[in-house]
Amino acid sequence: MRRSFSLLLQNKPGVLLRAAQVLTARGCNVEDLRVSRTEDPFVSRMTLEAETVAEQTSLLEQLRAVPGVLEARDLTSPAIGQPREAGDLVTLQDIEAAMTRIRGSIPVTPLVLSEWFSNLTGSSVYFKLENLQFTGSFKERGALNRILTMTLEERARGVITASAGNHAQAVAYHAVRQGVRCVIVMPEMAPLTKVVNTQAYGATVIQKGGSFDEAVAEARRICEAENMVFLHAFDDHEVISGQGTLGLEMLEQCPMLDAVMVPVGGGGLLGGIACAIKAIRPEVRMIGVEAARVPSMMRAREMRSPVTVSAASTIADGIAVRRAGDRTLPLVEKYVDEMVTVEEEEIAKAILLLLEREKTLAEGAGAAALAALLHHRVDLRGKKVAVLICGGNIDVMFLSRIIERGLVKDGRLLRLQVFLPDHPGSLSRLTQMIAGQRANVIEVHHERAYYGVNLGDTMIEVTVETRGTGHSDELISALVSAGFNPKRVV
Ligand SMILES: Cc1ncc(COP(=O)(O)O)c(C=O)c1O
């Protein structure tokens, strides 16, 4: 039987030779062998294809026993080079095989019980922290599984994809680590940090196209012209199987879960997880969460076929997918109990609460499932609920805007306009009143020419930090009682 192996070898004389001797002694006919560098200067990767007669487990054990062989894996079973028909549904066996393949390279992320969110919602809330993956999201699972199931011939051709986000970084990181050439096409307006990160992982980044769709078209063109392998972000059997490993992992960590809430873009993540969990514990409730502005999976479920919804911007850019996948929809139809949507402000609030209460940094898509739980899209009181925090790649400038807006909404930041006579002592009287109410002045702005200010008056715009809505209301009442006429800026 033809098999593919991957070995990590110490760069010492004789290690490669001794590994090859084991293979030949076990009757393997090596047909294709490549050695590539890894990011560790003392370690190389050897990939090979061979006709084998030996029983696979003991062969791997013998290879691992060779001094200097750090890792030996059989990449064959069961998916290498196997054509997947469009109608082939991912199965539990595919996900288990993916787990075996990626286990050594993808860390198990924590599933932590949050006391604070449990008290707030009445559920036992467990956060699955995929934002802690090296490139900041779960995407590594699917990308690595796909790369590890490529034939040596496919590996030699290299991979290409179009993405401006988490998929790009995951593919770049794992392709390069596996010694596979990687090209990522990003739209011209992609954030600079994402371009720089993806390049830093070793991928060639091509910026082309004014929109994501144009970047995809360019990636497809290059793929065809250069005979590369296109690595789809979600509508791919091995990618879905890789994402499904999260389902196995969560059940291992907390076997008695009642419900799992998962953000949905194209549906690879939800489809894979739901397939794994329902196969093992069909009674677990599976809930998919979309951004209300781009509800493509919900529409696809209603229409029983993927449909393209209008483009819209959302702070959950990772799940702003306009069309559900042809492979993912059947999985969602078969295994998912409910699909719900969340609004922009709800996502922003979830990001802020996660940061404040759990010290967890989530991006918009990563906080969508929590937003749905917090805003009662489903009634899960008294239940053990796993909430997937699937990514943490958020631009810091954007994060600072979310924090500021959240504080304003919570009444913890308050801006007031107050008209005062423009003479010495007026401002001091105002700030003393504010200090007397134990609010903290953050910013003061004087205006004499605009806002219809009378000659001889000044308008003071003052921003203060308070303990919340109640405290803000108390401060305004105290100012009114003292003869000021404050106007709240909204
Ligand atoms: C952080 C994050 N969450 C969720 C998703 C959705 O994954 P899928 O497209 O497989 O539904 C993505 C996709 O890029 C993502 O980046």
The ligand as an SDF file (V2000), in Angstrom:
LIG
                    3D

 16 16  0  0  0  0  0  0  0  0999 V2000
  -12.7090   34.4530   14.5800 C   0  0  0  0  0  0  0  0  0  0  0  0
  -13.5880   33.7110   13.6260 C   0  0  0  0  0  0  0  0  0  0  0  0
  -14.6960   33.1380   14.1000 N   0  0  0  0  0  0  0  0  0  0  0  0
  -15.5280   32.4450   13.3230 C   0  0  0  0  0  0  0  0  0  0  0  0
  -15.2790   32.2950   11.9700 C   0  0  0  0  0  0  0  0  0  0  0  0
  -16.2560   31.5290   11.1390 C   0  0  0  0  0  0  0  0  0  0  0  0
  -15.7540   30.3170   10.6310 O   0  0  0  0  0  0  0  0  0  0  0  0
  -16.5330   29.6090    9.4520 P   0  0  0  0  0  0  0  0  0  0  0  0
  -16.3410   30.4570    8.2200 O   0  0  0  0  0  0  0  0  0  0  0  0
  -15.9100   28.2660    9.3390 O   0  0  0  0  0  0  0  0  0  0  0  0
  -17.9640   29.5650    9.8400 O   0  0  0  0  0  0  0  0  0  0  0  0
  -14.1250   32.8640   11.4170 C   0  0  0  0  0  0  0  0  0  0  0  0
  -13.8290   32.7370   10.0180 C   0  0  0  0  0  0  0  0  0  0  0  0
  -12.9060   33.3180    9.4870 O   0  0  0  0  0  0  0  0  0  0  0  0
  -13.2550   33.5920   12.2720 C   0  0  0  0  0  0  0  0  0  0  0  0
  -12.1320   34.1580   11.8120 O   0  0  0  0  0  0  0  0  0  0  0  0
  1  2  1  0
  2  3  1  0
  2 15  2  0
  3  4  2  0
  4  5  1  0
  5  6  1  0
  5 12  2  0
  6  7  1  0
  7  8  1  0
  8  9  2  0
  8 10  1  0
  8 11  1  0
 12 13  1  0
 12 15  1  0
 13 14  2  0
 15 16  1  0
M  END
$$$$
